[in-house]
Amino acid sequence: MIWKAQEWSLQKVSTKMLAEKIGVSASTASESIRRLAEQGLVDHEKYGAVTLTEAGRRAALAMVRRHRLLETFLVNELGYGWDEVHDEAEVLEHAVSDRLVARIDAKLGFPQRDPHGDPIPASDGQVPTPPARQLWECRDGDTGTVARISDADPEMLRYFDSVGISLDSRLRVVTRREFAGMISVAIESGDGAPTPVELGSPAARAIWVVA
């Protein structure tokens, strides 16, 4: 969770942030951080940021790799929807062996991203993160290809499905109305007229694009 919280953000990770993301009390989060610090996995400044040690980073990347490979396997091989796989992978990631993870990786053709566009760490710890930015940061007339869509809200993923936004969709910002928290985009296609879509800021912040 600590690594994922910093993956797409420069915001420092605090005990309060972790408690909110995990859905536990601040005291429970503090106790968990204390145990991780005793194991040499995190450094924690009192009333300050929580950071991973090198050992903690390796352990986090190994678990993220498992999770994202399992999500990809569930979608590609078992027909799950991208809105269904997060919780399933959360359960499975603690049950599979390193050998099985390696077999899944090979079976899938060594994918570099999961169904939501999050990069899958390689077995050597390298992370193929794309140079993406949030759609909400784009200006009128900017275009980009969808590289990542946050999996935090399954209902939002289903909405994106319904309007035709998915990985590799080509989007053009028509009008950005910051005062209203809205952005108008056109989904471009090579064989027809662009499809207009109105997105609120939460949805636009969930989409990451590359030029």
Backbone as ProteinMPNN parsed JSONL, in Angstrom:
{"seq_chain_A": "MIWKAQEWSLQKVSTKMLAEKIGVSASTASESIRRLAEQGLVDHEKYGAVTLTEAGRRAALAMVRRHRLLETFLVNELGYGWDEVHDEAEVLEHAVSDRLVARIDAKLGFPQRDPHGDPIPASDGQVPTPPARQLWECRDGDTGTVARISDADPEMLRYFDSVGISLDSRLRVVTRREFAGMISVAIESGDGAPTPVELGSPAARAIWVVA", "coords_chain_A": {"N_chain_A": [[0.825, -1.206, 0.0], [1.99, 1.24, 0.732], [3.9, 1.634, -1.276], [2.243, 1.701, -3.552], [0.722, 3.955, -2.991], [2.476, 5.984, -3.525], [3.122, 5.628, -6.13], [1.87, 6.944, -8.318], [1.898, 9.521, -7.488], [3.318, 12.444, -5.97], [2.931, 13.018, -3.412], [3.653, 12.845, 0.041], [3.606, 9.937, 2.114], [1.574, 9.426, 4.862], [0.705, 8.389, 8.231], [-2.003, 8.886, 8.663], [-2.981, 9.015, 6.008], [-2.536, 6.364, 5.158], [-4.204, 4.993, 6.941], [-6.718, 5.888, 6.088], [-6.786, 4.919, 3.44], [-6.623, 2.156, 3.795], [-8.739, 1.735, 5.445], [-8.857, 1.652, 8.254], [-8.429, 2.44, 11.78], [-6.453, 5.25, 12.925], [-4.733, 4.518, 14.979], [-4.507, 1.759, 14.643], [-3.264, 1.681, 12.146], [-0.864, 2.938, 12.83], [0.256, 1.048, 14.552], [0.665, -1.056, 12.767], [2.574, 0.103, 11.087], [4.632, 0.42, 12.915], [5.339, -2.261, 13.389], [6.244, -2.982, 10.842], [8.442, -1.307, 10.669], [10.063, -2.409, 12.653], [10.723, -4.744, 11.377], [12.425, -3.831, 9.516], [11.445, -2.795, 7.151], [10.256, -0.342, 6.674], [10.866, 3.193, 7.097], [10.089, 5.585, 9.537], [9.348, 8.78, 10.371], [8.625, 10.436, 13.373], [5.405, 11.689, 13.564], [5.69, 12.263, 10.928], [6.592, 11.482, 7.497], [6.079, 8.233, 6.006], [8.293, 5.946, 4.731], [9.542, 3.533, 2.403], [12.122, 1.177, 3.059], [15.026, -0.129, 1.311], [14.792, -2.889, 1.41], [12.099, -3.043, 2.019], [11.005, -1.93, -0.287], [11.674, -3.868, -2.207], [10.166, -6.031, -1.276], [7.59, -4.961, -1.494], [7.357, -4.516, -4.274], [7.477, -7.137, -5.197], [5.037, -8.148, -4.265], [3.232, -6.438, -5.548], [3.771, -7.139, -8.177], [2.831, -9.82, -8.209], [0.09, -9.341, -7.713], [-0.756, -7.787, -9.935], [-0.132, -9.407, -12.116], [-1.857, -11.52, -11.573], [-4.351, -10.212, -11.794], [-4.266, -9.654, -14.53], [-4.188, -12.231, -15.59], [-6.682, -13.208, -14.754], [-8.425, -11.601, -16.251], [-7.553, -11.945, -18.961], [-7.415, -14.737, -19.357], [-9.486, -15.993, -17.953], [-11.769, -14.563, -18.365], [-12.771, -12.504, -16.718], [-14.173, -9.283, -15.843], [-12.644, -6.009, -16.002], [-13.43, -4.575, -13.843], [-13.876, -6.374, -11.851], [-11.68, -7.719, -10.837], [-9.888, -6.844, -8.841], [-10.411, -7.403, -6.042], [-10.472, -10.206, -6.115], [-7.834, -10.798, -6.882], [-6.536, -9.774, -4.653], [-7.04, -11.706, -2.737], [-5.917, -14.031, -3.892], [-3.205, -13.401, -4.242], [-1.797, -13.934, -1.942], [-1.686, -16.612, -1.83], [-0.428, -17.904, -3.929], [2.54, -19.415, -5.302], [5.988, -18.399, -5.899], [6.915, -19.757, -8.094], [4.565, -20.399, -9.495], [3.693, -17.826, -10.111], [5.714, -17.046, -11.873], [5.203, -18.842, -13.944], [2.665, -18.001, -14.74], [3.303, -15.442, -15.657], [4.907, -16.101, -17.894], [3.023, -17.549, -19.41], [1.257, -15.526, -20.09], [2.78, -14.073, -21.782], [4.689, -12.332, -20.786], [3.624, -9.703, -19.896], [3.585, -6.086, -19.772], [1.863, -4.395, -18.523], [-1.094, -4.184, -16.452], [-4.694, -4.957, -16.545], [-5.681, -2.399, -16.079], [-3.784, -0.688, -16.864], [-1.722, -0.238, -15.114], [1.753, -0.519, -14.461], [3.493, -3.636, -14.625], [5.731, -4.89, -12.407], [8.925, -6.197, -13.3], [10.614, -9.387, -12.886], [13.112, -8.743, -11.97], [12.756, -6.438, -10.599], [12.505, -4.099, -12.038], [10.43, -1.437, -13.158], [8.149, -0.746, -15.602], [7.13, 2.077, -16.016], [4.917, 4.272, -17.646], [5.337, 7.551, -19.205], [3.102, 9.227, -18.142], [0.286, 11.495, -17.662], [-2.343, 12.951, -15.673], [-5.596, 13.122, -17.107], [-7.082, 15.293, -16.284], [-5.209, 17.29, -16.01], [-4.709, 18.169, -18.528], [-5.023, 20.553, -21.231], [-7.302, 22.629, -23.188], [-7.701, 21.337, -26.428], [-5.557, 19.599, -26.232], [-4.314, 16.321, -26.931], [-4.31, 12.799, -26.268], [-3.294, 9.42, -25.544], [-4.948, 6.901, -23.786], [-3.33, 5.591, -21.06], [-3.496, 4.597, -18.543], [-5.987, 3.689, -16.166], [-7.432, 4.347, -13.157], [-8.111, 1.803, -10.766], [-9.581, 2.139, -8.511], [-12.317, 2.533, -8.117], [-14.817, 0.455, -8.88], [-17.359, 0.986, -9.99], [-16.922, 3.294, -11.459], [-15.194, 2.286, -13.399], [-16.978, 0.664, -14.784], [-18.615, 2.642, -15.811], [-16.851, 3.965, -17.556], [-16.52, 1.903, -19.398], [-19.1, 1.918, -20.469], [-19.232, 4.306, -21.884], [-17.273, 4.054, -23.7], [-14.548, 4.419, -23.133], [-11.355, 3.232, -22.745], [-8.24, 1.44, -22.143], [-5.744, 2.638, -24.311], [-7.513, 4.148, -25.79], [-8.021, 7.033, -27.791], [-7.997, 10.316, -26.869], [-9.29, 13.632, -27.063], [-9.112, 16.801, -25.669], [-11.777, 18.912, -25.454], [-13.145, 21.056, -24.106], [-12.214, 22.473, -21.066], [-13.567, 22.988, -18.009], [-12.814, 24.316, -15.325], [-13.96, 25.704, -13.19], [-16.402, 24.499, -12.891], [-15.734, 21.944, -12.434], [-15.629, 20.138, -14.558], [-14.928, 18.408, -17.648], [-14.847, 18.348, -21.123], [-14.52, 15.872, -23.517], [-13.42, 14.33, -26.587], [-13.752, 11.193, -27.954], [-11.631, 9.811, -30.103], [-11.653, 8.135, -33.246], [-10.467, 6.053, -35.897], [-12.207, 5.472, -37.914], [-14.593, 6.877, -37.969], [-16.869, 9.498, -36.777], [-15.791, 11.599, -34.045], [-16.571, 10.726, -30.639], [-18.421, 12.492, -28.324], [-17.888, 13.123, -24.843], [-18.782, 13.892, -21.525], [-17.001, 14.551, -18.613], [-16.69, 14.441, -15.084], [-14.513, 15.97, -12.605], [-13.498, 13.925, -10.787], [-13.591, 11.621, -12.411], [-11.977, 12.415, -14.562], [-9.574, 12.698, -13.26], [-8.99, 10.098, -12.771], [-8.092, 9.019, -15.066], [-5.228, 8.478, -17.006], [-2.996, 9.769, -19.386], [-0.854, 9.454, -22.287], [1.193, 11.322, -24.526]], "CA_chain_A": [[0.0, 0.0, 0.0], [2.859, 2.419, 0.778], [4.486, 1.818, -2.61], [1.179, 2.073, -4.481], [0.283, 5.318, -2.691], [3.445, 6.923, -4.088], [3.43, 5.263, -7.51], [1.37, 7.948, -9.261], [1.755, 10.777, -6.76], [4.499, 12.932, -5.263], [2.508, 13.296, -2.041], [4.271, 11.986, 1.044], [2.679, 9.007, 2.759], [1.472, 9.611, 6.307], [-0.104, 7.396, 8.934], [-3.41, 9.209, 8.41], [-3.306, 8.608, 4.642], [-2.615, 4.903, 5.109], [-5.405, 4.578, 7.665], [-7.876, 6.163, 5.227], [-6.762, 4.04, 2.271], [-6.865, 0.779, 4.214], [-10.028, 1.684, 6.122], [-8.681, 1.296, 9.66], [-8.19, 3.602, 12.627], [-5.077, 5.748, 12.902], [-3.936, 3.739, 15.931], [-4.224, 0.467, 14.009], [-2.258, 1.939, 11.111], [0.399, 3.226, 13.513], [0.793, -0.221, 15.047], [1.154, -1.797, 11.599], [3.808, 0.761, 10.659], [5.659, 0.096, 13.916], [5.799, -3.631, 13.144], [7.03, -2.971, 9.603], [9.722, -0.668, 10.984], [10.851, -3.392, 13.399], [11.198, -5.729, 10.408], [13.353, -3.176, 8.604], [10.795, -2.583, 5.859], [9.922, 1.078, 6.503], [11.368, 4.221, 7.999], [8.97, 6.457, 9.898], [9.639, 9.913, 11.229], [7.497, 10.701, 14.259], [4.502, 12.699, 13.006], [6.157, 12.587, 9.585], [6.318, 10.582, 6.383], [6.44, 6.818, 6.045], [8.988, 5.597, 3.489], [10.037, 2.163, 2.317], [13.55, 0.911, 2.95], [15.294, -0.899, 0.099], [14.181, -4.212, 1.622], [10.659, -2.848, 1.921], [10.664, -1.71, -1.696], [11.737, -5.161, -2.899], [9.013, -6.831, -0.847], [6.383, -4.347, -2.056], [7.324, -4.767, -5.714], [7.157, -8.553, -5.408], [3.606, -8.329, -4.054], [2.544, -5.725, -6.635], [3.937, -7.988, -9.368], [1.87, -10.922, -8.07], [-1.276, -8.835, -7.819], [-1.073, -7.322, -11.289], [-0.134, -10.568, -13.005], [-3.097, -12.256, -11.314], [-5.44, -9.459, -12.425], [-4.156, -9.834, -15.978], [-4.567, -13.619, -15.864], [-8.13, -13.339, -14.569], [-9.101, -10.949, -17.378], [-7.173, -12.502, -20.268], [-7.581, -16.186, -19.463], [-10.711, -16.487, -17.31], [-12.917, -13.78, -18.791], [-13.262, -11.53, -15.739], [-14.172, -7.885, -16.234], [-11.603, -5.259, -15.299], [-14.01, -4.047, -12.616], [-14.114, -7.483, -10.925], [-10.499, -8.519, -10.519], [-9.032, -6.367, -7.752], [-10.629, -8.153, -4.805], [-10.066, -11.595, -6.349], [-6.371, -10.837, -6.854], [-6.119, -9.532, -3.271], [-7.092, -12.997, -2.04], [-5.025, -15.004, -4.518], [-1.788, -13.03, -4.203], [-1.175, -14.493, -0.743], [-1.764, -18.075, -1.888], [0.342, -18.477, -5.041], [3.985, -19.508, -5.116], [6.801, -17.671, -6.872], [6.987, -20.58, -9.303], [3.314, -20.223, -10.23], [3.699, -16.461, -10.641], [6.596, -17.054, -13.044], [4.502, -19.566, -15.012], [1.598, -17.11, -15.213], [3.976, -14.398, -16.426], [5.287, -16.678, -19.19], [1.793, -17.889, -20.126], [0.664, -14.282, -20.586], [3.697, -13.421, -22.714], [5.454, -11.316, -20.059], [2.977, -8.393, -20.099], [4.177, -4.953, -19.06], [0.842, -3.649, -17.795], [-2.269, -4.967, -16.072], [-5.887, -4.509, -17.291], [-5.971, -0.986, -15.828], [-2.65, 0.092, -17.34], [-0.654, -0.13, -14.123], [2.9, -1.312, -14.896], [3.781, -4.865, -13.896], [7.168, -4.988, -12.146], [9.597, -7.392, -13.8], [11.159, -10.226, -11.817], [14.324, -8.107, -11.444], [12.385, -5.222, -9.883], [12.315, -2.952, -12.928], [9.021, -1.077, -13.318], [8.004, -0.023, -16.873], [6.119, 3.12, -15.833], [4.83, 5.181, -18.793], [5.394, 8.982, -18.869], [1.703, 9.632, -18.272], [-0.241, 12.542, -16.793], [-3.79, 12.869, -15.528], [-6.399, 13.832, -18.104], [-7.521, 16.551, -15.689], [-4.14, 18.274, -16.152], [-4.617, 18.572, -19.935], [-5.656, 21.809, -21.62], [-8.137, 22.581, -24.396], [-6.98, 20.998, -27.64], [-4.572, 18.534, -26.007], [-4.726, 14.956, -27.244], [-3.494, 11.789, -25.609], [-3.739, 8.028, -25.559], [-5.156, 6.424, -22.42], [-2.295, 4.648, -20.639], [-3.841, 4.022, -17.239], [-7.251, 4.087, -15.554], [-7.411, 3.889, -11.77], [-9.064, 0.735, -10.448], [-10.075, 2.376, -7.154], [-13.784, 2.549, -8.07], [-15.367, -0.428, -9.916], [-18.494, 1.626, -10.667], [-16.366, 4.212, -12.447], [-14.71, 1.459, -14.506], [-18.147, 0.263, -15.581], [-19.049, 3.833, -16.546], [-15.934, 4.15, -18.686], [-16.91, 0.89, -20.385], [-20.37, 2.281, -21.108], [-19.058, 5.443, -22.798], [-16.266, 3.703, -24.701], [-13.183, 4.797, -22.758], [-10.572, 2.088, -22.275], [-6.821, 1.595, -22.442], [-5.38, 2.917, -25.711], [-8.434, 5.095, -26.426], [-7.414, 8.323, -28.134], [-8.881, 11.367, -26.371], [-8.958, 15.041, -27.321], [-9.81, 17.703, -24.754], [-12.533, 19.944, -26.178], [-13.281, 22.199, -23.202], [-11.958, 22.192, -19.657], [-14.266, 23.998, -17.206], [-12.326, 24.065, -13.972], [-14.887, 26.286, -12.215], [-17.516, 23.565, -12.729], [-15.212, 20.6, -12.21], [-16.022, 19.316, -15.705], [-14.08, 18.437, -18.827], [-15.47, 17.74, -22.302], [-13.523, 15.225, -24.364], [-13.892, 13.597, -27.755], [-13.064, 9.923, -28.173], [-11.347, 9.783, -31.532], [-11.503, 6.823, -33.881], [-9.99, 6.208, -37.255], [-13.213, 5.112, -38.922], [-15.88, 7.524, -37.751], [-16.861, 10.791, -36.103], [-15.441, 11.524, -32.628], [-17.679, 10.574, -29.694], [-18.264, 13.433, -27.216], [-18.165, 12.622, -23.496], [-18.583, 14.846, -20.439], [-16.448, 13.891, -17.435], [-16.431, 15.229, -13.893], [-13.096, 15.941, -12.241], [-13.041, 12.631, -10.265], [-13.367, 10.7, -13.528], [-10.829, 12.893, -15.335], [-8.366, 12.438, -12.47], [-8.766, 8.648, -12.758], [-7.56, 8.645, -16.379], [-3.876, 8.968, -17.283], [-2.742, 9.707, -20.827], [0.469, 9.771, -22.829], [1.08, 12.075, -25.775]], "C_chain_A": [[0.866, 1.266, 0.0], [3.438, 2.697, -0.605], [3.422, 2.295, -3.593], [0.716, 3.511, -4.255], [1.208, 6.357, -3.316], [3.698, 6.693, -5.575], [3.044, 6.357, -8.5], [1.214, 9.312, -8.599], [3.07, 11.147, -6.087], [4.185, 13.22, -3.797], [3.17, 12.323, -1.071], [3.211, 11.137, 1.737], [2.73, 9.208, 4.266], [0.65, 8.487, 6.916], [-1.585, 7.624, 8.661], [-3.828, 8.757, 7.017], [-3.464, 7.093, 4.551], [-3.868, 4.396, 5.804], [-6.644, 4.765, 6.799], [-7.933, 5.204, 4.046], [-7.106, 2.604, 2.641], [-8.23, 0.628, 4.876], [-9.938, 1.221, 7.561], [-8.467, 2.576, 10.457], [-6.721, 4.014, 12.541], [-4.187, 4.938, 13.837], [-3.572, 2.374, 15.363], [-3.158, 0.619, 12.938], [-0.896, 2.192, 11.738], [1.057, 1.953, 14.018], [1.357, -1.052, 13.899], [2.478, -1.218, 11.11], [4.941, 0.448, 11.628], [6.22, -1.301, 13.681], [6.649, -3.703, 11.877], [8.401, -2.343, 9.837], [10.633, -1.628, 11.742], [11.432, -4.461, 12.48], [12.17, -5.126, 9.394], [12.772, -2.864, 7.244], [10.413, -1.126, 5.605], [10.722, 1.932, 7.473], [10.206, 5.16, 8.286], [9.449, 7.547, 10.835], [8.413, 10.179, 12.101], [6.711, 11.899, 13.743], [4.913, 13.109, 11.578], [5.83, 11.499, 8.584], [6.761, 9.154, 6.675], [7.079, 6.485, 4.702], [9.475, 4.158, 3.551], [11.559, 2.142, 2.344], [13.779, 0.138, 1.653], [14.695, -2.296, 0.218], [12.667, -4.121, 1.501], [10.209, -2.651, 0.492], [10.675, -3.031, -2.462], [10.526, -6.019, -2.557], [7.72, -6.286, -1.455], [6.261, -4.641, -3.545], [6.981, -6.219, -6.023], [5.659, -8.792, -5.254], [2.793, -7.625, -5.141], [2.617, -6.541, -7.921], [2.941, -9.14, -9.346], [0.457, -10.44, -8.366], [-1.627, -8.495, -9.265], [-1.02, -8.446, -12.313], [-1.412, -11.381, -12.817], [-4.294, -11.53, -11.925], [-5.447, -9.689, -13.936], [-4.578, -11.24, -16.381], [-6.081, -13.795, -15.77], [-8.901, -12.726, -15.736], [-8.822, -11.679, -18.69], [-7.529, -13.97, -20.436], [-8.911, -16.696, -18.916], [-11.93, -15.619, -17.593], [-13.507, -12.842, -17.763], [-13.3, -10.139, -16.372], [-13.117, -7.134, -15.446], [-12.105, -4.639, -14.006], [-14.177, -5.114, -11.537], [-12.849, -8.042, -10.279], [-9.724, -8.081, -9.282], [-9.18, -7.217, -6.491], [-10.218, -9.615, -4.949], [-8.542, -11.723, -6.244], [-5.835, -10.599, -5.447], [-6.077, -10.832, -2.48], [-6.015, -13.933, -2.576], [-3.549, -14.681, -4.33], [-1.058, -13.603, -2.997], [-1.098, -16.019, -0.79], [-0.87, -18.691, -2.955], [1.837, -18.451, -4.74], [4.714, -18.662, -6.156], [6.873, -18.437, -8.194], [5.729, -20.406, -10.151], [3.239, -18.828, -10.845], [4.557, -16.388, -11.902], [5.933, -17.76, -14.224], [3.38, -18.703, -15.606], [2.186, -16.013, -16.093], [4.325, -14.899, -17.83], [4.058, -16.995, -20.039], [1.174, -16.654, -20.771], [1.568, -13.555, -21.582], [4.47, -12.269, -22.107], [4.881, -9.907, -20.275], [3.639, -7.305, -19.268], [3.15, -4.129, -18.295], [-0.332, -4.563, -17.488], [-3.502, -4.415, -16.801], [-6.238, -3.038, -17.106], [-4.826, -0.083, -16.289], [-1.547, 0.285, -16.323], [0.512, -1.019, -14.545], [3.12, -2.532, -14.007], [5.284, -4.937, -13.659], [7.741, -6.288, -12.707], [10.179, -8.17, -12.625], [12.425, -9.626, -11.211], [14.041, -6.781, -10.747], [12.237, -3.988, -10.742], [10.822, -2.707, -13.147], [8.859, -0.23, -14.584], [6.913, 1.048, -16.825], [6.084, 4.068, -17.033], [4.881, 6.64, -18.341], [4.014, 9.62, -19.01], [1.354, 10.777, -17.32], [-1.758, 12.394, -16.737], [-4.487, 13.672, -16.626], [-6.819, 15.197, -17.579], [-6.469, 17.65, -15.837], [-4.02, 18.802, -17.584], [-5.396, 19.866, -20.189], [-6.494, 21.625, -22.882], [-7.273, 22.295, -25.625], [-5.936, 19.919, -27.474], [-5.155, 17.185, -26.412], [-3.805, 13.984, -26.529], [-4.122, 10.417, -25.728], [-3.837, 7.524, -24.128], [-4.135, 5.335, -22.095], [-2.638, 3.956, -19.332], [-5.197, 4.542, -16.807], [-7.276, 3.499, -14.15], [-8.484, 2.836, -11.521], [-9.701, 0.928, -9.078], [-11.59, 2.259, -7.036], [-14.347, 1.677, -9.192], [-16.535, 0.196, -10.679], [-18.006, 2.594, -11.746], [-15.818, 3.442, -13.648], [-15.862, 1.022, -15.401], [-18.681, 1.443, -16.388], [-18.149, 4.068, -17.757], [-16.222, 3.136, -19.789], [-18.125, 1.356, -21.182], [-20.221, 3.424, -22.107], [-17.952, 5.195, -23.821], [-14.855, 4.166, -24.409], [-12.48, 3.585, -22.17], [-9.099, 2.366, -22.54], [-6.628, 1.746, -23.945], [-6.422, 3.737, -26.465], [-7.692, 6.407, -26.687], [-8.401, 9.423, -27.765], [-8.357, 12.745, -26.758], [-9.781, 15.906, -26.38], [-10.464, 18.811, -25.57], [-12.625, 21.204, -25.327], [-13.042, 21.741, -21.772], [-12.57, 23.32, -18.838], [-13.936, 23.757, -15.732], [-13.296, 24.577, -12.92], [-16.054, 25.35, -11.918], [-17.045, 22.148, -12.425], [-15.576, 19.643, -13.317], [-15.006, 19.455, -16.833], [-14.815, 17.719, -19.958], [-14.367, 17.146, -23.167], [-14.208, 14.586, -25.563], [-13.062, 12.33, -27.87], [-12.872, 9.776, -29.675], [-11.2, 8.353, -32.037], [-11.108, 7.038, -35.329], [-11.05, 5.993, -38.307], [-14.57, 5.772, -38.704], [-15.728, 8.847, -37.046], [-16.475, 10.613, -34.64], [-16.689, 11.426, -31.756], [-17.484, 11.534, -28.531], [-18.652, 12.802, -25.877], [-17.878, 13.738, -22.499], [-18.094, 14.083, -19.212], [-16.315, 14.884, -16.288], [-14.974, 15.09, -13.493], [-12.66, 14.611, -11.616], [-12.745, 11.626, -11.377], [-12.139, 11.115, -14.331], [-9.516, 12.675, -14.59], [-8.028, 10.946, -12.424], [-8.149, 8.15, -14.058], [-6.19, 9.29, -16.575], [-3.581, 8.766, -18.759], [-1.272, 9.975, -21.139], [0.26, 10.469, -24.165], [1.164, 11.144, -26.98]], "O_chain_A": [[0.523, 2.251, -0.653], [3.467, 3.841, -1.057], [3.677, 3.202, -4.386], [0.361, 4.208, -5.205], [0.785, 7.476, -3.604], [4.408, 7.472, -6.212], [3.806, 6.662, -9.417], [0.477, 10.163, -9.096], [3.84, 10.275, -5.683], [5.065, 13.619, -3.034], [3.237, 11.123, -1.334], [2.071, 11.565, 1.921], [3.801, 9.165, 4.872], [-0.015, 7.73, 6.209], [-2.336, 6.671, 8.45], [-4.903, 8.181, 6.849], [-4.411, 6.598, 3.94], [-4.522, 3.475, 5.315], [-7.523, 3.903, 6.775], [-9.01, 4.727, 3.687], [-7.797, 1.913, 1.893], [-8.813, -0.456, 4.876], [-10.806, 0.496, 8.048], [-8.338, 3.66, 9.888], [-5.864, 3.228, 12.138], [-3.02, 4.695, 13.529], [-2.461, 1.885, 15.572], [-2.255, -0.21, 12.83], [0.119, 1.713, 11.232], [2.274, 1.797, 13.923], [2.405, -1.681, 14.041], [3.395, -1.961, 10.761], [6.079, 0.235, 11.21], [7.431, -1.508, 13.763], [7.658, -4.407, 11.844], [9.399, -2.79, 9.272], [11.84, -1.66, 11.502], [12.494, -5.018, 12.757], [12.677, -5.828, 8.519], [13.514, -2.685, 6.278], [10.262, -0.716, 4.454], [11.187, 1.467, 8.514], [9.43, 5.492, 7.389], [9.897, 7.277, 11.95], [7.285, 10.149, 11.609], [7.263, 12.976, 13.516], [4.525, 14.172, 11.094], [4.917, 10.699, 8.786], [7.672, 8.903, 7.464], [6.478, 6.715, 3.652], [9.782, 3.637, 4.623], [12.21, 2.986, 1.727], [12.818, -0.211, 0.968], [14.154, -2.829, -0.751], [12.028, -5.014, 0.946], [9.154, -3.144, 0.095], [9.785, -3.286, -3.274], [9.933, -6.653, -3.429], [6.857, -7.054, -1.879], [5.178, -4.978, -4.026], [6.28, -6.503, -6.994], [5.071, -9.553, -6.023], [1.782, -8.155, -5.602], [1.64, -6.623, -8.667], [2.28, -9.41, -10.349], [-0.273, -11.04, -9.154], [-2.688, -8.882, -9.755], [-1.783, -8.438, -13.279], [-1.986, -11.874, -13.788], [-5.164, -12.171, -12.515], [-6.5, -9.893, -14.54], [-5.248, -11.423, -17.397], [-6.687, -14.456, -16.613], [-9.918, -13.273, -16.162], [-9.747, -11.994, -19.439], [-7.902, -14.402, -21.527], [-9.41, -17.725, -19.371], [-13.021, -15.915, -17.105], [-14.651, -12.414, -17.919], [-12.558, -9.851, -17.312], [-12.731, -7.554, -14.355], [-11.309, -4.223, -13.164], [-14.578, -4.794, -10.418], [-12.93, -8.761, -9.283], [-8.97, -8.877, -8.723], [-8.189, -7.694, -5.939], [-9.676, -10.202, -4.012], [-8.029, -12.638, -5.6], [-4.799, -11.153, -5.078], [-5.188, -11.036, -1.654], [-5.285, -14.554, -1.804], [-2.724, -15.592, -4.263], [0.165, -13.745, -3.023], [-0.518, -16.644, 0.098], [-0.58, -19.886, -2.895], [2.328, -17.582, -4.02], [4.133, -18.261, -7.164], [6.889, -17.84, -9.271], [5.809, -20.28, -11.373], [2.773, -18.669, -11.974], [4.177, -15.748, -12.881], [6.08, -17.333, -15.369], [3.177, -18.682, -16.82], [1.637, -15.692, -17.147], [4.074, -14.218, -18.824], [4.049, -16.742, -21.244], [0.629, -16.731, -21.872], [1.173, -12.542, -22.159], [4.865, -11.338, -22.81], [5.575, -9.024, -20.778], [4.186, -7.569, -18.197], [3.518, -3.26, -17.505], [-0.548, -5.574, -18.157], [-3.367, -3.491, -17.603], [-7.01, -2.484, -17.889], [-4.886, 1.136, -16.126], [-0.531, 0.909, -16.63], [0.293, -2.161, -14.948], [2.953, -2.466, -12.789], [6.047, -5.035, -14.62], [7.12, -7.346, -12.602], [10.229, -7.667, -11.503], [12.783, -9.947, -10.079], [14.968, -6.077, -10.349], [11.879, -2.926, -10.233], [10.046, -3.65, -13.302], [9.373, 0.887, -14.643], [5.897, 0.938, -17.511], [7.121, 4.617, -17.406], [4.506, 6.941, -17.208], [3.791, 10.451, -19.891], [2.029, 10.999, -16.315], [-2.375, 11.8, -17.621], [-4.034, 14.747, -17.018], [-6.905, 16.156, -18.346], [-6.812, 18.831, -15.794], [-3.307, 19.776, -17.825], [-6.312, 20.212, -19.443], [-6.405, 20.6, -23.557], [-6.242, 22.934, -25.832], [-5.464, 19.366, -28.467], [-6.352, 16.944, -26.251], [-2.658, 14.311, -26.223], [-5.319, 10.275, -25.979], [-2.906, 7.702, -23.342], [-4.078, 4.299, -22.757], [-2.139, 2.869, -19.042], [-5.526, 5.703, -17.049], [-7.154, 2.286, -13.978], [-9.613, 2.955, -11.996], [-10.295, -0.003, -8.534], [-12.099, 1.92, -5.967], [-14.359, 2.105, -10.346], [-16.687, -0.037, -11.878], [-18.608, 2.697, -12.814], [-15.957, 3.889, -14.787], [-15.738, 1.011, -16.626], [-19.146, 1.27, -17.515], [-18.637, 4.338, -18.855], [-16.175, 3.469, -20.973], [-18.177, 1.21, -22.404], [-20.985, 3.514, -23.068], [-17.718, 6.022, -24.703], [-14.043, 4.297, -25.326], [-12.96, 2.984, -21.208], [-8.75, 3.407, -23.097], [-7.272, 1.064, -24.742], [-6.249, 4.001, -27.655], [-6.846, 6.826, -25.897], [-9.515, 9.46, -28.288], [-7.151, 12.989, -26.778], [-11.001, 15.763, -26.301], [-9.79, 19.554, -26.284], [-12.234, 22.287, -25.764], [-13.603, 20.739, -21.326], [-12.151, 24.473, -18.95], [-14.673, 23.091, -15.006], [-13.448, 23.957, -11.867], [-16.631, 25.394, -10.832], [-17.858, 21.256, -12.186], [-15.811, 18.462, -13.063], [-14.321, 20.47, -16.958], [-15.338, 16.621, -19.773], [-13.4, 17.826, -23.51], [-15.413, 14.335, -25.552], [-11.832, 12.377, -27.883], [-13.839, 9.634, -30.424], [-10.687, 7.48, -31.337], [-11.385, 8.087, -35.911], [-10.827, 6.298, -39.479], [-15.585, 5.281, -39.199], [-14.615, 9.281, -36.746], [-16.796, 9.585, -34.044], [-17.737, 11.976, -32.095], [-16.493, 11.423, -27.81], [-19.619, 12.045, -25.792], [-16.871, 14.439, -22.605], [-18.697, 13.087, -18.815], [-15.885, 16.02, -16.484], [-14.274, 14.202, -13.979], [-11.537, 14.18, -11.88], [-11.775, 10.872, -11.3], [-11.347, 10.265, -14.737], [-8.469, 12.488, -15.21], [-6.907, 10.574, -12.078], [-7.731, 6.995, -14.147], [-6.012, 10.485, -16.342], [-3.883, 7.712, -19.319], [-0.555, 10.621, -20.375], [-0.734, 10.232, -24.85], [1.087, 11.602, -28.12]]}, "name": "protein", "num_of_chains": 1, "seq": "MIWKAQEWSLQKVSTKMLAEKIGVSASTASESIRRLAEQGLVDHEKYGAVTLTEAGRRAALAMVRRHRLLETFLVNELGYGWDEVHDEAEVLEHAVSDRLVARIDAKLGFPQRDPHGDPIPASDGQVPTPPARQLWECRDGDTGTVARISDADPEMLRYFDSVGISLDSRLRVVTRREFAGMISVAIESGDGAPTPVELGSPAARAIWVVA"}
